[in-house]
Amino acid sequence: MAHFPFKILIICILLPPVLYILSMQTLEGHLQTRYTKEMEEIYIGDTAELFQGSVAIRDAISRNIDQYLQSKALLAMGVKVKVTVTTKKNTILYPAVYDEDHGSTSPPPSDTIAKENFRLLNEGLLISLDLFIEHNRVLSNAILGAYILLSLLVLFGFYRASGKKMVTEAQAREAEIERLSLLENEYAGRLQV
């Protein structure tokens, strides 16, 4: 097709993967900021429970973060999140680490739990979240598919526009040929007279 721009074809081939990569990076950054902010608000939970010693801070953080992560539908579509909660002295509170407890199987008294919770809170807590979107999963495939579909629509639009332009030009050529044919017949008639 003489009227189909080759530049548009190249752009429609190269643009979807470029937009896909940029979209994935932008979405990862946005989700990481959003999830971090939301987790910072909920990961400790009710401090009254912690100071009363009715629940250990590690258990409260695990429960709150696990509930938060289970509530996110994007995690089932290919978003992977790794959360770490530590104190400023590098004591890991989440994810749970194996603690070799040689004592009895009964839980410690609530005042011991409350003192430990208070000590850990005084150290200061840091939350770290690493988020990435897996390739070839529902979310990433939907993003790439949308860009490919958009590219195909642009190509189809240019194809149709080129086709219409060719039809219009063909009609104009036929009209001009007919006009010239009439002129030829008219001049031939004049020459015969």
C-alpha positions as CSV (number, residue, x, y, z in Angstrom):
1,M,0.0,0.0,0.0
2,A,1.5,3.2,-1.1
3,H,-0.3,5.3,1.5
4,F,0.4,3.1,4.5
5,P,3.1,4.9,6.6
6,F,6.0,2.6,7.4
7,K,6.9,4.7,10.5
8,I,3.5,3.8,12.0
9,L,4.2,0.1,11.4
10,I,7.5,0.3,13.2
11,I,6.1,2.4,16.1
12,C,3.2,-0.1,16.5
13,I,5.7,-3.0,16.7
14,L,8.1,-1.3,19.1
15,L,5.8,0.7,21.3
16,P,3.9,-2.2,23.1
17,P,7.0,-3.8,24.7
18,V,8.4,-0.4,25.7
19,L,5.0,0.7,27.2
20,Y,4.7,-2.6,28.9
21,I,8.1,-2.2,30.7
22,L,7.4,1.4,31.7
23,S,3.9,0.4,32.9
24,M,5.2,-2.5,35.0
25,Q,7.9,-0.3,36.6
26,T,5.4,2.5,37.3
27,L,2.8,0.1,38.7
28,E,5.3,-1.6,40.9
29,G,6.5,1.7,42.3
30,H,2.9,2.9,42.9
31,L,1.8,-0.4,44.6
32,Q,5.0,-0.5,46.7
33,T,4.3,3.0,48.0
34,R,0.7,2.4,48.6
35,Y,1.1,-1.0,50.3
36,T,3.9,0.3,52.5
37,K,1.8,3.2,53.6
38,E,-1.2,1.0,54.3
39,M,0.9,-1.6,56.2
40,E,2.5,1.1,58.4
41,E,-0.9,2.0,59.6
42,I,-2.1,-1.5,60.5
43,Y,0.9,-3.8,61.2
44,I,1.1,-3.1,65.0
45,G,-2.6,-3.2,65.5
46,D,-4.1,-2.5,68.9
47,T,-1.3,-1.3,71.3
48,A,-3.6,-1.9,74.3
49,E,-3.3,-5.7,73.7
50,L,0.4,-5.4,73.4
51,F,0.9,-3.4,76.7
52,Q,-1.5,-5.8,78.6
53,G,0.5,-8.7,77.4
54,S,-2.5,-10.6,76.0
55,V,-0.6,-11.1,72.7
56,A,3.0,-11.0,71.7
57,I,4.1,-8.3,69.3
58,R,5.4,-10.9,66.8
59,D,2.1,-12.6,66.8
60,A,0.2,-9.4,66.4
61,I,2.4,-8.2,63.5
62,S,2.1,-11.6,61.8
63,R,-1.7,-11.7,62.2
64,N,-2.1,-8.1,60.9
65,I,0.2,-8.4,57.9
66,D,-1.2,-11.8,56.9
67,Q,-4.7,-10.5,57.1
68,Y,-3.7,-7.4,55.1
69,L,-2.0,-9.5,52.4
70,Q,-5.0,-11.9,52.1
71,S,-7.3,-8.9,51.4
72,K,-5.3,-7.9,48.3
73,A,-6.7,-9.3,45.1
74,L,-3.7,-8.3,43.0
75,L,-1.6,-10.8,44.9
76,A,-3.5,-13.6,43.2
77,M,-2.9,-12.0,39.8
78,G,0.9,-12.0,39.9
79,V,2.0,-9.3,42.4
80,K,4.6,-10.7,44.8
81,V,5.2,-9.0,48.1
82,K,8.0,-9.6,50.6
83,V,7.5,-7.9,53.9
84,T,10.1,-7.6,56.7
85,V,9.6,-6.0,60.1
86,T,12.6,-5.4,62.3
87,T,13.6,-3.3,65.2
88,K,16.2,-0.7,64.8
89,K,18.6,-3.1,66.5
90,N,17.9,-5.7,63.7
91,T,15.7,-8.0,65.7
92,I,13.5,-9.7,63.1
93,L,9.8,-9.6,64.0
94,Y,8.2,-10.6,60.7
95,P,8.4,-13.0,59.0
96,A,8.4,-15.4,61.9
97,V,11.8,-16.9,62.5
98,Y,12.5,-20.2,64.2
99,D,13.0,-19.6,67.8
100,E,14.5,-22.5,69.7
101,D,12.6,-22.5,73.0
102,H,13.9,-25.0,75.5
103,G,11.4,-24.0,78.2
104,S,8.0,-25.5,79.0
105,T,5.2,-25.6,76.5
106,S,3.0,-23.2,78.5
107,P,2.9,-19.6,77.4
108,P,4.9,-17.0,79.4
109,P,2.9,-14.8,81.8
110,S,1.2,-11.7,80.4
111,D,3.5,-9.3,82.3
112,T,6.6,-11.0,80.7
113,I,4.9,-10.6,77.3
114,A,4.0,-7.0,78.0
115,K,7.6,-6.2,79.1
116,E,9.0,-7.8,75.9
117,N,6.5,-5.9,73.7
118,F,7.3,-2.6,75.4
119,R,11.1,-3.3,75.0
120,L,10.7,-4.1,71.3
121,L,8.5,-1.1,70.7
122,N,11.0,1.2,72.4
123,E,13.7,-0.1,70.1
124,G,11.7,1.3,67.2
125,L,10.1,-0.7,64.4
126,L,11.1,-0.6,60.7
127,I,8.9,-2.1,58.0
128,S,10.5,-3.0,54.7
129,L,8.4,-4.0,51.7
130,D,9.7,-5.4,48.4
131,L,7.1,-5.7,45.7
132,F,7.4,-6.9,42.1
133,I,5.0,-8.0,39.4
134,E,5.7,-11.4,37.9
135,H,5.8,-11.8,34.1
136,N,3.4,-14.1,32.3
137,R,0.8,-13.9,35.0
138,V,-2.8,-12.5,34.8
139,L,-1.9,-8.9,35.5
140,S,1.2,-8.6,33.4
141,N,-0.5,-10.5,30.5
142,A,-3.5,-8.1,30.7
143,I,-1.2,-5.1,30.5
144,L,0.7,-6.4,27.6
145,G,-2.4,-7.6,25.8
146,A,-4.0,-4.2,26.2
147,Y,-1.0,-2.5,24.6
148,I,-0.9,-5.1,21.7
149,L,-4.6,-4.6,21.2
150,L,-4.2,-0.8,21.1
151,S,-1.3,-1.2,18.6
152,L,-3.5,-3.4,16.4
153,L,-6.3,-0.9,16.5
154,V,-4.0,1.9,15.4
155,L,-2.7,-0.3,12.6
156,F,-6.2,-1.2,11.6
157,G,-7.2,2.5,11.6
158,F,-4.3,3.4,9.4
159,Y,-5.1,0.5,7.1
160,R,-8.7,1.6,6.7
161,A,-7.7,5.2,6.1
162,S,-5.2,4.1,3.5
163,G,-7.9,1.9,1.8
164,K,-10.4,4.8,1.7
165,K,-7.7,7.1,0.3
166,M,-6.9,4.6,-2.4
167,V,-10.6,4.2,-3.3
168,T,-11.0,8.0,-3.4
169,E,-8.0,8.4,-5.6
170,A,-9.2,5.5,-7.9
171,Q,-12.6,7.2,-8.2
172,A,-10.9,10.6,-9.0
173,R,-8.8,8.9,-11.7
174,E,-11.8,7.3,-13.2
175,A,-13.7,10.6,-13.2
176,E,-10.7,12.3,-14.8
177,I,-10.4,9.5,-17.5
178,E,-14.1,9.9,-18.2
179,R,-13.8,13.7,-18.4
180,L,-10.8,13.4,-20.8
181,S,-12.7,10.8,-22.8
182,L,-15.6,13.2,-23.3
183,L,-13.2,16.0,-24.2
184,E,-11.5,13.7,-26.7
185,N,-14.9,12.8,-28.3
186,E,-15.9,16.4,-28.4
187,Y,-12.6,17.5,-30.1
188,A,-12.8,14.5,-32.5
189,G,-16.4,15.7,-33.4
190,R,-15.1,19.2,-34.1
191,L,-12.3,17.8,-36.3
192,Q,-14.8,15.9,-38.4
193,V,-16.9,18.9,-39.1
